[in-house]
Amino acid sequence: MSPAGDGDSVAELYKRHAPALHRRCTAICGNRDEAHDLVQETFARYLASKDKWDSHGSAFAVLYRIATNASIDRLRRRKTASEDELDAEVHSGDLGSEPRRIDNLRDLAFLTKGLSEEELTVAVLHHLDGYTQDNIAASLDLSRRTVGKILNRFEEHVKKRAARTGYSDSRSASDG
């Protein structure tokens, strides 16, 4: 394919998938401007390693995986900074519903540390986006059985990490 053809196909991919990727990034990081930056980063990563991704299924599946992982990585990197921002918001009284969201995102980043990109993508699609295992299999070009195994590995990883670190979910204590 010629360079012009590559540019056209990337432009078409951007036009078709950027809105969904922006929603994905916003849902994870909670900030529309940051999500815009993450979508740009997603396409930059995709273009930088395009040859690597050609054998990994549909372009959307690859882009979605990159966007999800970039968003989660961003959460991990900004953890300390967001704690300082949250402290400032607590003192200014400008909170709304953001503290629980920040806690949920921190919990996600903490409990998923060490998982592969594929495991994170499948888990996010299932647990956060509400995709069924069949939907995930179709979206990511995986078998349903593989999706089930990945979800089982994810859940075992999270349980072990939570138990090993003494993590407790305050919601489960207050719900029961």
C-alpha positions in Angstrom: 0.0 0.0 0.0 1.3 3.5 -0.8 1.9 6.1 1.8 -1.1 8.1 0.6 -3.2 5.0 1.0 -2.0 4.5 4.5 -2.9 8.1 5.3 -6.4 7.7 3.9 -7.0 4.5 5.8 -5.8 6.0 9.1 -8.0 9.1 8.5 -10.9 6.8 7.9 -10.2 4.8 11.0 -10.0 8.0 13.0 -13.2 9.3 11.6 -15.0 6.1 12.2 -13.6 5.1 15.6 -12.4 8.3 17.4 -15.8 9.1 19.0 -16.1 5.6 20.5 -12.5 5.7 21.7 -13.1 9.1 23.2 -16.1 7.8 25.2 -13.9 4.9 26.3 -11.1 7.1 27.5 -13.5 9.5 29.2 -15.2 6.7 31.0 -11.9 5.5 32.4 -10.1 8.7 33.2 -13.1 10.9 33.9 -11.8 13.9 32.0 -12.9 14.8 28.4 -9.8 16.9 27.6 -7.5 14.2 28.9 -9.5 11.7 26.9 -8.9 13.7 23.7 -5.2 13.5 24.4 -5.5 9.8 25.0 -7.2 9.3 21.7 -4.4 11.1 19.9 -1.9 9.0 21.8 -3.8 5.8 20.8 -3.5 6.6 17.2 0.1 7.6 17.6 0.8 4.2 19.2 -1.2 2.4 16.6 0.7 4.1 13.7 4.1 3.6 15.4 3.6 -0.2 15.6 1.1 -0.7 12.8 3.0 -3.7 11.4 2.8 -5.4 14.8 -1.0 -4.9 15.0 -1.8 -6.2 11.5 -2.1 -9.8 12.7 -4.1 -9.0 15.9 -7.6 -8.8 14.5 -9.8 -5.9 13.6 -8.4 -2.3 13.7 -11.1 -1.3 16.1 -10.2 -4.1 18.5 -6.6 -3.0 18.5 -7.4 0.7 18.9 -9.9 -0.1 21.7 -7.3 -2.1 23.5 -4.6 0.6 23.1 -7.0 3.3 24.3 -8.1 1.3 27.3 -4.6 0.5 28.4 -3.4 4.1 27.7 -6.2 5.3 29.9 -5.4 2.9 32.7 -1.7 3.7 32.5 -2.6 7.4 32.7 -4.5 6.7 35.9 -1.6 4.9 37.4 0.8 7.6 36.6 -1.3 10.4 37.9 -2.3 8.7 41.2 -0.1 10.8 43.4 -1.0 14.0 41.6 -4.8 13.2 41.9 -4.4 12.6 45.6 -3.0 16.2 46.0 -5.9 17.5 43.8 -8.5 15.7 45.8 -7.0 17.1 49.0 -7.3 20.6 47.6 -10.9 19.9 46.5 -11.9 18.6 49.9 -10.6 21.9 51.5 -12.4 24.0 48.9 -15.7 22.1 49.2 -15.8 21.5 45.4 -16.5 17.8 45.3 -19.8 16.7 43.9 -19.7 12.9 43.2 -16.1 12.8 42.2 -14.5 11.3 45.4 -16.2 7.9 44.9 -15.3 7.9 41.2 -11.7 8.7 42.0 -11.6 5.9 44.6 -13.1 3.5 42.1 -10.5 4.4 39.4 -7.7 4.1 41.9 -9.0 0.8 43.0 -9.1 -0.4 39.4 -5.5 0.8 38.7 -4.3 -0.8 41.9 -6.0 -4.2 41.6 -5.2 -4.6 37.9 -1.5 -3.9 38.2 0.5 -6.6 36.5 -2.2 -7.8 34.1 -1.5 -8.0 30.4 -3.1 -5.7 27.9 -5.4 -8.4 26.6 -6.6 -9.3 30.2 -7.2 -5.6 30.9 -9.1 -5.0 27.7 -11.4 -8.1 28.2 -12.0 -7.2 31.9 -12.9 -3.6 31.1 -15.2 -4.6 28.2 -17.0 -7.0 30.5 -17.0 -5.4 33.9 -17.2 -1.7 33.0 -18.8 -1.6 29.6 -21.2 -4.5 30.2 -20.2 -6.5 27.1 -21.2 -10.2 27.1 -18.5 -12.8 26.6 -19.9 -13.4 23.1 -19.7 -9.6 22.3 -16.1 -9.5 23.5 -15.2 -12.5 21.5 -16.6 -10.9 18.3 -15.1 -7.5 19.0 -11.6 -8.7 19.8 -11.5 -11.7 17.3 -11.1 -14.2 20.2 -13.0 -17.4 20.9 -15.7 -17.3 23.6 -13.8 -19.9 25.5 -10.7 -17.8 25.5 -12.7 -14.8 26.7 -14.0 -16.9 29.6 -10.5 -18.1 30.5 -9.2 -14.5 30.5 -12.0 -13.3 32.7 -11.3 -16.2 35.1 -7.6 -15.3 35.2 -8.6 -11.6 35.8 -10.9 -12.4 38.7 -8.3 -14.7 40.3 -5.6 -12.1 39.9 -7.7 -9.4 41.5 -8.8 -11.6 44.4 -5.2 -12.7 45.0 -3.9 -9.1 44.8 -6.6 -7.8 47.1 -6.0 -10.6 49.7 -2.2 -10.3 49.5 -2.3 -6.5 50.1 -5.1 -6.4 52.6 -7.3 -4.4 50.3 -10.9 -4.2 51.3 -13.8 -2.7 49.5 -15.7 -0.5 51.9 -18.8 -0.8 49.8 -19.1 -4.5 50.5 -18.9 -3.9 54.2 -21.6 -1.2 54.1 -23.8 -3.2 51.7 -24.0 -6.4 53.7 
